Each structure stands twice: as structure tokens, then as C-alpha cells.
């Protein structure tokens, strides 16, 4: 996790969230939409405001939560045929 705290303007961040409407991801289509949104934000990250950086982190958390829940890898212990 980051150690620094962003100086986020609550009004500006609220307007950004109202425009983008991020929410818990429930479908693959929503996941793909937020991944694309994240890509668009990441391309301009060096020029973004703190609110956009915070939004980018929110997208990361939402996508990771969906993918962890839906694409969780099975137990990673090697099987007898794969043991070194």
C-alpha cells in the first residue's frame, strides 16, 4: 500500500464519481469496462489530479476484488507427477 496521503478535494472527487459511477463488479462486462476505464486514466496519470489518482486506485481495488473472486487459482501445491 501507499504511504502517502493524497490531497483529495471532496467536491471534485464527488463530481468525478458521479460522472463515472464505479460500483462493485458483478459481471465480466462490467469488469472489462472498468479495466478499459483504468487504462484510460493510467495513460494520463502523471498529469492527473489527486482525485483522478484516487479514482484509479479505486478501480484497481474493484477489478482485483472481482478477479480474485472469479479467477482464483486452485491450490498451488505440485501434484505427484509435477514434483521436482
N, C-alpha and C positions, 0 to 999 in steps of 0.2 A: 504494500500500500504506500501511497504517497505520504511524505512527511509534511509537505507544505499545505497551507490552507489557502484556497482561492478567495479573493475578494469579490464575491458574487453580489451583484445588485439584485435584490429580491424582485423588484418590479420588472426589470429587464429579463431575468430568468423566468419569471412567471409568464411573461408575454411569449417567450421562446417556447416554453412547454405548452402553452395554449395553442400555438401555431402547429407544433409538431405532434402533439398528443401521444407521447410514449406511454405504453402500458405493458402489463405482464404479457409475454409472448405465449400464445396458446396454439398457434399453427405454424407450419413450415412457411407458409406465405407471409405471415407477419414477421417471422424470423428473417427471411430474405429481404423484406422491406427495410427492417432496421439495420441489417448488415449493409445494405446499399446506402442508407442514410449515414451510417457511421463512416463509410468510405468517403462520402462527400464532405463530411465535417473534417475528417483526418487530412484531406488534401490541403486544407487551409488552416491547419492547426497552429502554425507559427504566427499567423496573422489574426487569430481569433481572440475574442474577448473571454474573460474568465467564465462567463455564463455559457459560452459555447464549449469551452473545455469541460465544464461540469456536466453539460449535456452529453458530451462524448463519453465521459466516464459512466454516466447513467446507461447509455446504450450498451456499453461493454458489459456492465453487470447484467442487464436484461438478456443479452444474447448468450452470455456464458451460463446463466441460470437455465435457460431453455435447452441449450446444447448439453449441459451436464445431465439434465433430467431425461432428455430424449436420445442421447447418443452415448450414454455411459458405457464404458468398456467393461466387459466381464472381468472376473478375477484374472489378474495378470501373471499368476504363477505358471511356470512352464509345465507342460504335460510330460509324461514319461518319454514320449517319442521325441520331444524337443530338448530334453535336458542335455546340457553340455558335458 
